[in-house]
Amino acid sequence: SNSAVHTVKDNGIGISKEDQEKIWERFYQVDEARTNSNSMGLGLSMVKSITEYHDGKVEVDSSPGEGSIFTLTLPVK
C-alpha cells in the first residue's frame, strides 16, 4: 500500500529514551522548566490520536543533546 511520509527534524535538547514513550501521553511534559508556561502538554497526544484514527503512525527518534526527528506516516487511499 502507498503511504505519505512527513518528517520534522529539530536541533533542540533532544528526548531521552525513557521519556520517548511518555511524550505521547496527554499533559506529559518532559521538563516543565524548559517549556512554554502556556503549554498544557496536549500537542503530541493529539497528533498521535489523529494519526492513529487515520490508520497511520507517528514515531520519534531522539537523543539528549542531538535534537529530535518526528516521522508521520499516513496511508494514501
N, CA, C and O atoms as a Maestro MAE file, in Angstrom:
{
 s_m_m2io_version
 :::
 2.0.0
}

f_m_ct {
 s_m_title
 :::
 protein
 m_atom[308] {
  # First column is atom index #
  i_m_mmod_type
  r_m_x_coord
  r_m_y_coord
  r_m_z_coord
  i_m_residue_number
  s_m_chain_name
  s_m_pdb_residue_name
  s_m_pdb_atom_name
  i_m_atomic_number
  :::
  1 25 0.842 -1.185 0.000 1 A "SER " " N  " 7
  2 3 0.000 0.000 0.000 1 A "SER " " CA " 6
  3 2 0.888 1.249 0.000 1 A "SER " " C  " 6
  4 15 2.029 1.217 0.460 1 A "SER " " O  " 8
  5 25 0.351 2.318 -0.512 2 A "ASN " " N  " 7
  6 3 1.085 3.573 -0.597 2 A "ASN " " CA " 6
  7 2 0.926 4.377 0.679 2 A "ASN " " C  " 6
  8 15 -0.117 4.329 1.331 2 A "ASN " " O  " 8
  9 25 1.959 5.110 1.027 3 A "SER " " N  " 7
  10 3 1.928 5.942 2.231 3 A "SER " " CA " 6
  11 2 2.530 7.301 1.938 3 A "SER " " C  " 6
  12 15 3.416 7.441 1.095 3 A "SER " " O  " 8
  13 25 2.037 8.290 2.645 4 A "ALA " " N  " 7
  14 3 2.638 9.617 2.645 4 A "ALA " " CA " 6
  15 2 3.447 9.726 3.930 4 A "ALA " " C  " 6
  16 15 2.948 9.415 5.011 4 A "ALA " " O  " 8
  17 25 4.691 10.166 3.810 5 A "VAL " " N  " 7
  18 3 5.579 10.274 4.966 5 A "VAL " " CA " 6
  19 2 6.029 11.716 5.107 5 A "VAL " " C  " 6
  20 15 6.492 12.332 4.147 5 A "VAL " " O  " 8
  21 25 5.890 12.246 6.306 6 A "HIS " " N  " 7
  22 3 6.321 13.611 6.602 6 A "HIS " " CA " 6
  23 2 7.280 13.546 7.785 6 A "HIS " " C  " 6
  24 15 6.970 12.927 8.803 6 A "HIS " " O  " 8
  25 25 8.426 14.174 7.657 7 A "THR " " N  " 7
  26 3 9.444 14.167 8.712 7 A "THR " " CA " 6
  27 2 9.720 15.595 9.165 7 A "THR " " C  " 6
  28 15 9.866 16.506 8.350 7 A "THR " " O  " 8
  29 25 9.787 15.770 10.475 8 A "VAL " " N  " 7
  30 3 10.144 17.061 11.069 8 A "VAL " " CA " 6
  31 2 11.359 16.829 11.952 8 A "VAL " " C  " 6
  32 15 11.355 15.963 12.827 8 A "VAL " " O  " 8
  33 25 12.396 17.616 11.708 9 A "LYS " " N  " 7
  34 3 13.640 17.483 12.470 9 A "LYS " " CA " 6
  35 2 13.937 18.808 13.154 9 A "LYS " " C  " 6
  36 15 13.785 19.875 12.560 9 A "LYS " " O  " 8
  37 25 14.363 18.728 14.406 10 A "ASP " " N  " 7
  38 3 14.783 19.947 15.098 10 A "ASP " " CA " 6
  39 2 16.182 19.767 15.666 10 A "ASP " " C  " 6
  40 15 16.718 18.658 15.685 10 A "ASP " " O  " 8
  41 25 16.756 20.843 16.118 11 A "ASN " " N  " 7
  42 3 18.084 20.778 16.728 11 A "ASN " " CA " 6
  43 2 17.988 21.184 18.202 11 A "ASN " " C  " 6
  44 15 18.882 21.833 18.745 11 A "ASN " " O  " 8
  45 25 16.878 20.783 18.833 12 A "GLY " " N  " 7
  46 3 16.623 21.119 20.233 12 A "GLY " " CA " 6
  47 2 17.422 20.263 21.195 12 A "GLY " " C  " 6
  48 15 18.464 19.708 20.846 12 A "GLY " " O  " 8
  49 25 16.913 20.168 22.414 13 A "ILE " " N  " 7
  50 3 17.634 19.500 23.505 13 A "ILE " " CA " 6
  51 2 17.560 17.986 23.435 13 A "ILE " " C  " 6
  52 15 18.308 17.298 24.130 13 A "ILE " " O  " 8
  53 25 16.671 17.459 22.606 14 A "GLY " " N  " 7
  54 3 16.523 16.008 22.495 14 A "GLY " " CA " 6
  55 2 15.659 15.432 23.598 14 A "GLY " " C  " 6
  56 15 15.301 16.123 24.551 14 A "GLY " " O  " 8
  57 25 15.328 14.151 23.455 15 A "ILE " " N  " 7
  58 3 14.448 13.463 24.396 15 A "ILE " " CA " 6
  59 2 15.099 12.138 24.768 15 A "ILE " " C  " 6
  60 15 15.497 11.369 23.893 15 A "ILE " " O  " 8
  61 25 15.205 11.875 26.051 16 A "SER " " N  " 7
  62 3 15.819 10.618 26.490 16 A "SER " " CA " 6
  63 2 14.951 9.436 26.083 16 A "SER " " C  " 6
  64 15 13.747 9.584 25.875 16 A "SER " " O  " 8
  65 25 15.563 8.269 25.972 17 A "LYS " " N  " 7
  66 3 14.841 7.055 25.581 17 A "LYS " " CA " 6
  67 2 13.700 6.763 26.544 17 A "LYS " " C  " 6
  68 15 12.616 6.368 26.113 17 A "LYS " " O  " 8
  69 25 13.925 6.950 27.843 18 A "GLU " " N  " 7
  70 3 12.867 6.650 28.806 18 A "GLU " " CA " 6
  71 2 11.683 7.614 28.720 18 A "GLU " " C  " 6
  72 15 10.572 7.252 29.108 18 A "GLU " " O  " 8
  73 25 11.901 8.838 28.217 19 A "ASP " " N  " 7
  74 3 10.806 9.797 28.065 19 A "ASP " " CA " 6
  75 2 10.089 9.669 26.720 19 A "ASP " " C  " 6
  76 15 8.985 10.191 26.568 19 A "ASP " " O  " 8
  77 25 10.683 8.995 25.753 20 A "GLN " " N  " 7
  78 3 10.096 8.948 24.416 20 A "GLN " " CA " 6
  79 2 8.720 8.287 24.380 20 A "GLN " " C  " 6
  80 15 7.867 8.717 23.603 20 A "GLN " " O  " 8
  81 25 8.476 7.274 25.179 21 A "GLU " " N  " 7
  82 3 7.145 6.655 25.211 21 A "GLU " " CA " 6
  83 2 6.144 7.565 25.925 21 A "GLU " " C  " 6
  84 15 4.957 7.557 25.601 21 A "GLU " " O  " 8
  85 25 6.615 8.338 26.883 22 A "LYS " " N  " 7
  86 3 5.729 9.183 27.693 22 A "LYS " " CA " 6
  87 2 5.263 10.430 26.959 22 A "LYS " " C  " 6
  88 15 4.207 10.969 27.289 22 A "LYS " " O  " 8
  89 25 6.017 10.903 25.974 23 A "ILE " " N  " 7
  90 3 5.666 12.174 25.314 23 A "ILE " " CA " 6
  91 2 4.328 12.115 24.596 23 A "ILE " " C  " 6
  92 15 3.743 13.155 24.295 23 A "ILE " " O  " 8
  93 25 3.840 10.921 24.320 24 A "TRP " " N  " 7
  94 3 2.556 10.767 23.621 24 A "TRP " " CA " 6
  95 2 1.372 10.826 24.579 24 A "TRP " " C  " 6
  96 15 0.225 10.864 24.133 24 A "TRP " " O  " 8
  97 25 1.629 10.833 25.898 25 A "GLU " " N  " 7
  98 3 0.572 10.874 26.896 25 A "GLU " " CA " 6
  99 2 0.057 12.300 27.064 25 A "GLU " " C  " 6
  100 15 0.825 13.261 27.013 25 A "GLU " " O  " 8
  101 25 -1.253 12.421 27.267 26 A "ARG " " N  " 7
  102 3 -1.842 13.744 27.493 26 A "ARG " " CA " 6
  103 2 -1.245 14.372 28.740 26 A "ARG " " C  " 6
  104 15 -1.039 13.704 29.753 26 A "ARG " " O  " 8
  105 25 -0.972 15.656 28.652 27 A "PHE " " N  " 7
  106 3 -0.474 16.503 29.749 27 A "PHE " " CA " 6
  107 2 0.963 16.213 30.170 27 A "PHE " " C  " 6
  108 15 1.462 16.848 31.098 27 A "PHE " " O  " 8
  109 25 1.641 15.271 29.513 28 A "TYR " " N  " 7
  110 3 3.023 14.970 29.899 28 A "TYR " " CA " 6
  111 2 3.963 16.038 29.343 28 A "TYR " " C  " 6
  112 15 3.864 16.415 28.175 28 A "TYR " " O  " 8
  113 25 4.863 16.515 30.177 29 A "GLN " " N  " 7
  114 3 5.903 17.444 29.758 29 A "GLN " " CA " 6
  115 2 7.212 16.931 30.325 29 A "GLN " " C  " 6
  116 15 7.310 16.644 31.518 29 A "GLN " " O  " 8
  117 25 8.219 16.814 29.467 30 A "VAL " " N  " 7
  118 3 9.497 16.243 29.896 30 A "VAL " " CA " 6
  119 2 10.082 17.042 31.041 30 A "VAL " " C  " 6
  120 15 10.440 16.472 32.071 30 A "VAL " " O  " 8
  121 25 10.187 18.350 30.882 31 A "ASP " " N  " 7
  122 3 10.764 19.202 31.921 31 A "ASP " " CA " 6
  123 2 10.039 20.530 31.864 31 A "ASP " " C  " 6
  124 15 10.271 21.329 30.957 31 A "ASP " " O  " 8
  125 25 9.168 20.768 32.821 32 A "GLU " " N  " 7
  126 3 8.359 21.981 32.807 32 A "GLU " " CA " 6
  127 2 9.197 23.251 32.830 32 A "GLU " " C  " 6
  128 15 8.736 24.297 32.375 32 A "GLU " " O  " 8
  129 25 10.408 23.183 33.348 33 A "ALA " " N  " 7
  130 3 11.266 24.363 33.396 33 A "ALA " " CA " 6
  131 2 11.703 24.803 31.997 33 A "ALA " " C  " 6
  132 15 12.074 25.959 31.798 33 A "ALA " " O  " 8
  133 25 11.660 23.880 31.027 34 A "ARG " " N  " 7
  134 3 12.118 24.202 29.675 34 A "ARG " " CA " 6
  135 2 10.984 24.376 28.689 34 A "ARG " " C  " 6
  136 15 11.234 24.524 27.493 34 A "ARG " " O  " 8
  137 25 9.750 24.363 29.149 35 A "THR " " N  " 7
  138 3 8.626 24.502 28.238 35 A "THR " " CA " 6
  139 2 7.946 25.835 28.432 35 A "THR " " C  " 6
  140 15 8.118 26.489 29.461 35 A "THR " " O  " 8
  141 25 7.173 26.236 27.442 36 A "ASN " " N  " 7
  142 3 6.379 27.440 27.498 36 A "ASN " " CA " 6
  143 2 5.356 27.285 28.621 36 A "ASN " " C  " 6
  144 15 4.667 26.267 28.684 36 A "ASN " " O  " 8
  145 25 5.248 28.252 29.488 37 A "SER " " N  " 7
  146 3 4.331 28.143 30.622 37 A "SER " " CA " 6
  147 2 2.873 28.047 30.186 37 A "SER " " C  " 6
  148 15 2.023 27.636 30.977 37 A "SER " " O  " 8
  149 25 2.567 28.420 28.940 38 A "ASN " " N  " 7
  150 3 1.207 28.321 28.431 38 A "ASN " " CA " 6
  151 2 0.904 26.946 27.856 38 A "ASN " " C  " 6
  152 15 -0.239 26.677 27.488 38 A "ASN " " O  " 8
  153 25 1.893 26.076 27.771 39 A "SER " " N  " 7
  154 3 1.712 24.748 27.211 39 A "SER " " CA " 6
  155 2 0.997 23.843 28.197 39 A "SER " " C  " 6
  156 15 1.238 23.904 29.403 39 A "SER " " O  " 8
  157 25 0.105 22.996 27.667 40 A "MET " " N  " 7
  158 3 -0.618 22.053 28.528 40 A "MET " " CA " 6
  159 2 -0.178 20.622 28.274 40 A "MET " " C  " 6
  160 15 -0.670 19.709 28.937 40 A "MET " " O  " 8
  161 25 0.729 20.400 27.338 41 A "GLY " " N  " 7
  162 3 1.194 19.052 27.063 41 A "GLY " " CA " 6
  163 2 0.194 18.214 26.289 41 A "GLY " " C  " 6
  164 15 0.110 17.002 26.488 41 A "GLY " " O  " 8
  165 25 -0.566 18.850 25.409 42 A "LEU " " N  " 7
  166 3 -1.579 18.131 24.639 42 A "LEU " " CA " 6
  167 2 -1.190 17.906 23.184 42 A "LEU " " C  " 6
  168 15 -1.750 17.023 22.535 42 A "LEU " " O  " 8
  169 25 -0.262 18.668 22.663 43 A "GLY " " N  " 7
  170 3 0.054 18.640 21.233 43 A "GLY " " CA " 6
  171 2 0.402 17.275 20.680 43 A "GLY " " C  " 6
  172 15 -0.225 16.822 19.722 43 A "GLY " " O  " 8
  173 25 1.391 16.608 21.263 44 A "LEU " " N  " 7
  174 3 1.821 15.320 20.717 44 A "LEU " " CA " 6
  175 2 0.784 14.224 20.920 44 A "LEU " " C  " 6
  176 15 0.664 13.325 20.088 44 A "LEU " " O  " 8
  177 25 0.035 14.288 22.017 45 A "SER " " N  " 7
  178 3 -1.014 13.278 22.212 45 A "SER " " CA " 6
  179 2 -2.108 13.452 21.163 45 A "SER " " C  " 6
  180 15 -2.683 12.465 20.702 45 A "SER " " O  " 8
  181 25 -2.401 14.693 20.781 46 A "MET " " N  " 7
  182 3 -3.396 14.940 19.740 46 A "MET " " CA " 6
  183 2 -2.884 14.466 18.384 46 A "MET " " C  " 6
  184 15 -3.636 13.872 17.610 46 A "MET " " O  " 8
  185 25 -1.619 14.723 18.092 47 A "VAL " " N  " 7
  186 3 -1.023 14.258 16.839 47 A "VAL " " CA " 6
  187 2 -1.134 12.740 16.750 47 A "VAL " " C  " 6
  188 15 -1.528 12.203 15.715 47 A "VAL " " O  " 8
  189 25 -0.788 12.052 17.828 48 A "LYS " " N  " 7
  190 3 -0.840 10.588 17.831 48 A "LYS " " CA " 6
  191 2 -2.269 10.089 17.641 48 A "LYS " " C  " 6
  192 15 -2.504 9.184 16.840 48 A "LYS " " O  " 8
  193 25 -3.226 10.667 18.365 49 A "SER " " N  " 7
  194 3 -4.624 10.237 18.262 49 A "SER " " CA " 6
  195 2 -5.181 10.445 16.856 49 A "SER " " C  " 6
  196 15 -5.818 9.550 16.301 49 A "SER " " O  " 8
  197 25 -4.946 11.605 16.288 50 A "ILE " " N  " 7
  198 3 -5.455 11.903 14.945 50 A "ILE " " CA " 6
  199 2 -4.798 10.996 13.914 50 A "ILE " " C  " 6
  200 15 -5.467 10.492 13.012 50 A "ILE " " O  " 8
  201 25 -3.506 10.789 14.041 51 A "THR " " N  " 7
  202 3 -2.772 9.932 13.112 51 A "THR " " CA " 6
  203 2 -3.292 8.501 13.169 51 A "THR " " C  " 6
  204 15 -3.536 7.890 12.129 51 A "THR " " O  " 8
  205 25 -3.464 7.963 14.369 52 A "GLU " " N  " 7
  206 3 -3.950 6.588 14.515 52 A "GLU " " CA " 6
  207 2 -5.395 6.455 14.038 52 A "GLU " " C  " 6
  208 15 -5.773 5.408 13.514 52 A "GLU " " O  " 8
  209 25 -6.200 7.491 14.210 53 A "TYR " " N  " 7
  210 3 -7.577 7.481 13.715 53 A "TYR " " CA " 6
  211 2 -7.596 7.279 12.195 53 A "TYR " " C  " 6
  212 15 -8.512 6.663 11.650 53 A "TYR " " O  " 8
  213 25 -6.581 7.803 11.530 54 A "HIS " " N  " 7
  214 3 -6.465 7.692 10.075 54 A "HIS " " CA " 6
  215 2 -5.570 6.524 9.657 54 A "HIS " " C  " 6
  216 15 -5.034 6.510 8.549 54 A "HIS " " O  " 8
  217 25 -5.414 5.543 10.554 55 A "ASP " " N  " 7
  218 3 -4.634 4.329 10.294 55 A "ASP " " CA " 6
  219 2 -3.160 4.601 10.005 55 A "ASP " " C  " 6
  220 15 -2.514 3.853 9.270 55 A "ASP " " O  " 8
  221 25 -2.641 5.666 10.583 56 A "GLY " " N  " 7
  222 3 -1.236 5.998 10.395 56 A "GLY " " CA " 6
  223 2 -0.443 5.742 11.660 56 A "GLY " " C  " 6
  224 15 -0.940 5.169 12.630 56 A "GLY " " O  " 8
  225 25 0.801 6.183 11.622 57 A "LYS " " N  " 7
  226 3 1.652 6.057 12.801 57 A "LYS " " CA " 6
  227 2 2.574 7.265 12.884 57 A "LYS " " C  " 6
  228 15 2.901 7.892 11.876 57 A "LYS " " O  " 8
  229 25 2.982 7.574 14.102 58 A "VAL " " N  " 7
  230 3 3.925 8.658 14.337 58 A "VAL " " CA " 6
  231 2 5.016 8.106 15.247 58 A "VAL " " C  " 6
  232 15 4.740 7.386 16.206 58 A "VAL " " O  " 8
  233 25 6.247 8.453 14.932 59 A "GLU " " N  " 7
  234 3 7.399 7.932 15.674 59 A "GLU " " CA " 6
  235 2 8.374 9.067 15.961 59 A "GLU " " C  " 6
  236 15 8.378 10.096 15.284 59 A "GLU " " O  " 8
  237 25 9.197 8.853 16.980 60 A "VAL " " N  " 7
  238 3 10.240 9.817 17.309 60 A "VAL " " CA " 6
  239 2 11.571 9.083 17.403 60 A "VAL " " C  " 6
  240 15 11.642 7.953 17.885 60 A "VAL " " O  " 8
  241 25 12.610 9.740 16.938 61 A "ASP " " N  " 7
  242 3 13.977 9.260 17.092 61 A "ASP " " CA " 6
  243 2 14.757 10.430 17.679 61 A "ASP " " C  " 6
  244 15 14.885 11.477 17.044 61 A "ASP " " O  " 8
  245 25 15.269 10.256 18.873 62 A "SER " " N  " 7
  246 3 15.912 11.374 19.545 62 A "SER " " CA " 6
  247 2 16.931 10.891 20.561 62 A "SER " " C  " 6
  248 15 16.823 9.791 21.103 62 A "SER " " O  " 8
  249 25 17.910 11.728 20.805 63 A "SER " " N  " 7
  250 3 18.897 11.517 21.854 63 A "SER " " CA " 6
  251 2 19.161 12.854 22.519 63 A "SER " " C  " 6
  252 15 19.202 13.879 21.838 63 A "SER " " O  " 8
  253 25 19.342 12.869 23.837 64 A "PRO " " N  " 7
  254 3 19.626 14.127 24.522 64 A "PRO " " CA " 6
  255 2 20.822 14.846 23.897 64 A "PRO " " C  " 6
  256 15 21.863 14.245 23.631 64 A "PRO " " O  " 8
  257 25 20.646 16.138 23.673 65 A "GLY " " N  " 7
  258 3 21.698 16.961 23.102 65 A "GLY " " CA " 6
  259 2 21.817 16.882 21.594 65 A "GLY " " C  " 6
  260 15 22.667 17.556 21.012 65 A "GLY " " O  " 8
  261 25 20.983 16.073 20.941 66 A "GLU " " N  " 7
  262 3 21.094 15.897 19.485 66 A "GLU " " CA " 6
  263 2 19.826 16.238 18.733 66 A "GLU " " C  " 6
  264 15 19.759 15.994 17.528 66 A "GLU " " O  " 8
  265 25 18.825 16.786 19.379 67 A "GLY " " N  " 7
  266 3 17.589 17.118 18.701 67 A "GLY " " CA " 6
  267 2 16.700 15.903 18.520 67 A "GLY " " C  " 6
  268 15 16.969 14.831 19.063 67 A "GLY " " O  " 8
  269 25 15.626 16.086 17.740 68 A "SER " " N  " 7
  270 3 14.630 15.038 17.539 68 A "SER " " CA " 6
  271 2 14.189 14.974 16.086 68 A "SER " " C  " 6
  272 15 14.206 15.977 15.372 68 A "SER " " O  " 8
  273 25 13.795 13.785 15.662 69 A "ILE " " N  " 7
  274 3 13.201 13.590 14.347 69 A "ILE " " CA " 6
  275 2 11.854 12.904 14.558 69 A "ILE " " C  " 6
  276 15 11.791 11.788 15.074 69 A "ILE " " O  " 8
  277 25 10.789 13.572 14.160 70 A "PHE " " N  " 7
  278 3 9.443 13.017 14.233 70 A "PHE " " CA " 6
  279 2 9.036 12.593 12.825 70 A "PHE " " C  " 6
  280 15 9.195 13.361 11.877 70 A "PHE " " O  " 8
  281 25 8.515 11.379 12.682 71 A "THR " " N  " 7
  282 3 8.093 10.860 11.391 71 A "THR " " CA " 6
  283 2 6.627 10.474 11.475 71 A "THR " " C  " 6
  284 15 6.229 9.671 12.320 71 A "THR " " O  " 8
  285 25 5.829 11.056 10.588 72 A "LEU " " N  " 7
  286 3 4.398 10.804 10.499 72 A "LEU " " CA " 6
  287 2 4.140 10.057 9.191 72 A "LEU " " C  " 6
  288 15 4.494 10.538 8.114 72 A "LEU " " O  " 8
  289 25 3.522 8.883 9.289 73 A "THR " " N  " 7
  290 3 3.218 8.071 8.123 73 A "THR " " CA " 6
  291 2 1.714 7.850 8.032 73 A "THR " " C  " 6
  292 15 1.097 7.348 8.972 73 A "THR " " O  " 8
  293 25 1.128 8.222 6.909 74 A "LEU " " N  " 7
  294 3 -0.311 8.052 6.694 74 A "LEU " " CA " 6
  295 2 -0.541 7.282 5.404 74 A "LEU " " C  " 6
  296 15 0.135 7.524 4.404 74 A "LEU " " O  " 8
  297 25 -1.505 6.344 5.421 75 A "PRO " " N  " 7
  298 3 -1.806 5.613 4.195 75 A "PRO " " CA " 6
  299 2 -2.480 6.527 3.179 75 A "PRO " " C  " 6
  300 15 -3.247 7.420 3.537 75 A "PRO " " O  " 8
  301 25 -2.184 6.290 1.930 76 A "VAL " " N  " 7
  302 3 -2.821 7.028 0.834 76 A "VAL " " CA " 6
  303 2 -3.871 6.100 0.237 76 A "VAL " " C  " 6
  304 15 -3.546 5.025 -0.267 76 A "VAL " " O  " 8
  305 25 -5.097 6.509 0.295 77 A "LYS " " N  " 7
  306 3 -6.199 5.646 -0.166 77 A "LYS " " CA " 6
  307 2 -6.688 6.062 -1.517 77 A "LYS " " C  " 6
  308 15 -7.609 5.448 -2.056 77 A "LYS " " O  " 8
  :::
 }
 m_bond[307] {
  # First column is bond index #
  i_m_from
  i_m_to
  i_m_order
  :::
  1 1 2 1
  2 2 3 1
  3 3 4 2
  4 3 5 1
  5 5 6 1
  6 6 7 1
  7 7 8 2
  8 7 9 1
  9 9 10 1
  10 10 11 1
  11 11 12 2
  12 11 13 1
  13 13 14 1
  14 14 15 1
  15 15 16 2
  16 15 17 1
  17 17 18 1
  18 18 19 1
  19 19 20 2
  20 19 21 1
  21 21 22 1
  22 22 23 1
  23 23 24 2
  24 23 25 1
  25 25 26 1
  26 26 27 1
  27 27 28 2
  28 27 29 1
  29 29 30 1
  30 30 31 1
  31 31 32 2
  32 31 33 1
  33 33 34 1
  34 34 35 1
  35 35 36 2
  36 35 37 1
  37 37 38 1
  38 38 39 1
  39 39 40 2
  40 39 41 1
  41 41 42 1
  42 42 43 1
  43 43 44 2
  44 43 45 1
  45 45 46 1
  46 46 47 1
  47 47 48 2
  48 47 49 1
  49 49 50 1
  50 50 51 1
  51 51 52 2
  52 51 53 1
  53 53 54 1
  54 54 55 1
  55 55 56 2
  56 55 57 1
  57 57 58 1
  58 58 59 1
  59 59 60 2
  60 59 61 1
  61 61 62 1
  62 62 63 1
  63 63 64 2
  64 63 65 1
  65 65 66 1
  66 66 67 1
  67 67 68 2
  68 67 69 1
  69 69 70 1
  70 70 71 1
  71 71 72 2
  72 71 73 1
  73 73 74 1
  74 74 75 1
  75 75 76 2
  76 75 77 1
  77 77 78 1
  78 78 79 1
  79 79 80 2
  80 79 81 1
  81 81 82 1
  82 82 83 1
  83 83 84 2
  84 83 85 1
  85 85 86 1
  86 86 87 1
  87 87 88 2
  88 87 89 1
  89 89 90 1
  90 90 91 1
  91 91 92 2
  92 91 93 1
  93 93 94 1
  94 94 95 1
  95 95 96 2
  96 95 97 1
  97 97 98 1
  98 98 99 1
  99 99 100 2
  100 99 101 1
  101 101 102 1
  102 102 103 1
  103 103 104 2
  104 103 105 1
  105 105 106 1
  106 106 107 1
  107 107 108 2
  108 107 109 1
  109 109 110 1
  110 110 111 1
  111 111 112 2
  112 111 113 1
  113 113 114 1
  114 114 115 1
  115 115 116 2
  116 115 117 1
  117 117 118 1
  118 118 119 1
  119 119 120 2
  120 119 121 1
  121 121 122 1
  122 122 123 1
  123 123 124 2
  124 123 125 1
  125 125 126 1
  126 126 127 1
  127 127 128 2
  128 127 129 1
  129 129 130 1
  130 130 131 1
  131 131 132 2
  132 131 133 1
  133 133 134 1
  134 134 135 1
  135 135 136 2
  136 135 137 1
  137 137 138 1
  138 138 139 1
  139 139 140 2
  140 139 141 1
  141 141 142 1
  142 142 143 1
  143 143 144 2
  144 143 145 1
  145 145 146 1
  146 146 147 1
  147 147 148 2
  148 147 149 1
  149 149 150 1
  150 150 151 1
  151 151 152 2
  152 151 153 1
  153 153 154 1
  154 154 155 1
  155 155 156 2
  156 155 157 1
  157 157 158 1
  158 158 159 1
  159 159 160 2
  160 159 161 1
  161 161 162 1
  162 162 163 1
  163 163 164 2
  164 163 165 1
  165 165 166 1
  166 166 167 1
  167 167 168 2
  168 167 169 1
  169 169 170 1
  170 170 171 1
  171 171 172 2
  172 171 173 1
  173 173 174 1
  174 174 175 1
  175 175 176 2
  176 175 177 1
  177 177 178 1
  178 178 179 1
  179 179 180 2
  180 179 181 1
  181 181 182 1
  182 182 183 1
  183 183 184 2
  184 183 185 1
  185 185 186 1
  186 186 187 1
  187 187 188 2
  188 187 189 1
  189 189 190 1
  190 190 191 1
  191 191 192 2
  192 191 193 1
  193 193 194 1
  194 194 195 1
  195 195 196 2
  196 195 197 1
  197 197 198 1
  198 198 199 1
  199 199 200 2
  200 199 201 1
  201 201 202 1
  202 202 203 1
  203 203 204 2
  204 203 205 1
  205 205 206 1
  206 206 207 1
  207 207 208 2
  208 207 209 1
  209 209 210 1
  210 210 211 1
  211 211 212 2
  212 211 213 1
  213 213 214 1
  214 214 215 1
  215 215 216 2
  216 215 217 1
  217 217 218 1
  218 218 219 1
  219 219 220 2
  220 219 221 1
  221 221 222 1
  222 222 223 1
  223 223 224 2
  224 223 225 1
  225 225 226 1
  226 226 227 1
  227 227 228 2
  228 227 229 1
  229 229 230 1
  230 230 231 1
  231 231 232 2
  232 231 233 1
  233 233 234 1
  234 234 235 1
  235 235 236 2
  236 235 237 1
  237 237 238 1
  238 238 239 1
  239 239 240 2
  240 239 241 1
  241 241 242 1
  242 242 243 1
  243 243 244 2
  244 243 245 1
  245 245 246 1
  246 246 247 1
  247 247 248 2
  248 247 249 1
  249 249 250 1
  250 250 251 1
  251 251 252 2
  252 251 253 1
  253 253 254 1
  254 254 255 1
  255 255 256 2
  256 255 257 1
  257 257 258 1
  258 258 259 1
  259 259 260 2
  260 259 261 1
  261 261 262 1
  262 262 263 1
  263 263 264 2
  264 263 265 1
  265 265 266 1
  266 266 267 1
  267 267 268 2
  268 267 269 1
  269 269 270 1
  270 270 271 1
  271 271 272 2
  272 271 273 1
  273 273 274 1
  274 274 275 1
  275 275 276 2
  276 275 277 1
  277 277 278 1
  278 278 279 1
  279 279 280 2
  280 279 281 1
  281 281 282 1
  282 282 283 1
  283 283 284 2
  284 283 285 1
  285 285 286 1
  286 286 287 1
  287 287 288 2
  288 287 289 1
  289 289 290 1
  290 290 291 1
  291 291 292 2
  292 291 293 1
  293 293 294 1
  294 294 295 1
  295 295 296 2
  296 295 297 1
  297 297 298 1
  298 298 299 1
  299 299 300 2
  300 299 301 1
  301 301 302 1
  302 302 303 1
  303 303 304 2
  304 303 305 1
  305 305 306 1
  306 306 307 1
  307 307 308 2
  :::
 }
}
